[in-house]
Structures are given as structure tokens and as C-alpha cells.
Amino acid sequence: GISQELYRLALHLLEMERSLKSPEPIGRRLDFLTQELNREANTLGSKSQDAEMTRCSVDIKVLIEQIKEQVQNVE
């Protein structure tokens, strides 16, 4: 199933949110978390068994790319 990947995606997003509230420099941390999000999205895509799941996986990857672009502007 995909429950582990969805769980880890949620954890990484929560960690990103927590990091964004930190007064410390977070650029590298966000970069790492973005890589982890991408890894989980790729795993979801590889486990996809129907067109809807594939579409969702691609949508997630597009959003992760948008996050990655924003992370490049964070120290």
C-alpha cells in the first residue's frame, strides 16, 4: 500500500512548517525536506495502480517543485 508514503509526506510537511517558524537559518533543512518529499512522491508514483493515482503523484511533484523554487530563496 501507500499508507507509509502518505504518512511520511505528512511528517515532512509538518517538519517544514515547524522549521519555518524557527528563528534559526533553515535553508539547508528545507532543502533536505524537499528532497525527502520528492523521494516519497516518486515512490507513490511507482506504486501507482491507476490513472487517478498517477495524476495525483504528478500533481504532488509539481507542488514539490514549486516549494523547491521557494526554498532556494531561504537562508
The 8 nearest C-alpha neighbors of each residue, nearest first, counted from 0:
[[1, 2, 3, 46, 4, 43, 47, 5],
 [0, 2, 4, 3, 5, 43, 46, 42],
 [1, 3, 5, 4, 0, 6, 7, 43],
 [4, 2, 6, 5, 1, 7, 0, 8],
 [3, 5, 7, 6, 1, 2, 39, 8],
 [6, 4, 8, 2, 3, 7, 9, 1],
 [5, 7, 3, 9, 4, 8, 2, 10],
 [6, 8, 10, 4, 9, 5, 11, 3],
 [9, 7, 5, 11, 10, 6, 36, 4],
 [8, 10, 12, 6, 7, 11, 13, 5],
 [11, 9, 7, 13, 12, 8, 14, 6],
 [10, 12, 14, 8, 13, 9, 7, 32],
 [13, 11, 15, 9, 14, 10, 8, 16],
 [14, 12, 16, 10, 15, 11, 9, 17],
 [13, 15, 17, 11, 12, 16, 18, 10],
 [16, 14, 12, 18, 13, 17, 19, 11],
 [15, 17, 13, 19, 14, 18, 12, 20],
 [18, 16, 14, 20, 15, 19, 13, 21],
 [19, 17, 15, 21, 20, 16, 14, 25],
 [18, 20, 16, 21, 17, 15, 25, 22],
 [21, 19, 18, 17, 22, 16, 15, 23],
 [20, 22, 18, 23, 19, 17, 25, 24],
 [21, 23, 20, 24, 19, 25, 18, 17],
 [22, 24, 21, 25, 18, 20, 19, 74],
 [25, 23, 74, 26, 22, 21, 27, 73],
 [26, 24, 28, 27, 29, 74, 23, 18],
 [25, 27, 74, 73, 29, 28, 24, 30],
 [28, 26, 30, 29, 25, 31, 74, 24],
 [27, 29, 31, 25, 30, 26, 32, 18],
 [30, 28, 32, 26, 31, 27, 33, 25],
 [29, 31, 27, 33, 28, 32, 26, 34],
 [30, 32, 34, 28, 29, 33, 27, 35],
 [33, 31, 35, 29, 34, 30, 11, 36],
 [32, 34, 36, 30, 35, 31, 29, 37],
 [35, 33, 37, 31, 32, 36, 38, 30],
 [34, 36, 32, 38, 37, 33, 39, 31],
 [37, 35, 33, 39, 38, 34, 8, 32],
 [36, 38, 40, 34, 35, 39, 41, 33],
 [37, 39, 35, 41, 36, 40, 34, 42],
 [38, 40, 42, 36, 41, 37, 4, 43],
 [41, 39, 43, 37, 42, 38, 56, 36],
 [42, 40, 44, 38, 43, 39, 37, 45],
 [41, 43, 39, 45, 44, 40, 46, 38],
 [44, 42, 40, 46, 41, 45, 47, 39],
 [45, 43, 41, 47, 56, 42, 46, 53],
 [44, 46, 42, 43, 47, 41, 48, 53],
 [47, 45, 43, 44, 42, 48, 1, 0],
 [48, 46, 44, 45, 52, 53, 49, 43],
 [47, 49, 46, 52, 50, 53, 45, 51],
 [48, 50, 52, 51, 47, 53, 54, 46],
 [49, 51, 53, 52, 54, 48, 47, 55],
 [52, 50, 54, 53, 49, 55, 47, 56],
 [51, 53, 55, 54, 50, 49, 47, 56],
 [52, 54, 50, 56, 51, 55, 47, 44],
 [55, 53, 51, 57, 52, 56, 50, 58],
 [56, 54, 58, 52, 57, 53, 59, 51],
 [55, 57, 53, 59, 44, 54, 58, 40],
 [56, 58, 60, 54, 59, 55, 61, 53],
 [59, 57, 55, 61, 56, 60, 54, 62],
 [60, 58, 56, 62, 57, 61, 55, 63],
 [59, 61, 63, 57, 62, 58, 64, 56],
 [62, 60, 64, 58, 63, 59, 57, 65],
 [63, 61, 65, 59, 64, 60, 66, 58],
 [62, 64, 66, 60, 65, 61, 67, 59],
 [65, 63, 67, 61, 62, 66, 60, 68],
 [64, 66, 62, 68, 63, 67, 61, 69],
 [67, 65, 63, 69, 64, 68, 70, 62],
 [66, 68, 64, 70, 65, 69, 63, 33],
 [69, 67, 65, 66, 71, 70, 64, 72],
 [68, 70, 66, 71, 67, 72, 65, 73],
 [71, 69, 67, 73, 72, 68, 66, 29],
 [70, 72, 69, 68, 73, 67, 26, 30],
 [73, 71, 70, 69, 74, 68, 26, 67],
 [74, 72, 26, 70, 71, 69, 25, 24],
 [73, 26, 24, 25, 72, 27, 71, 70]]
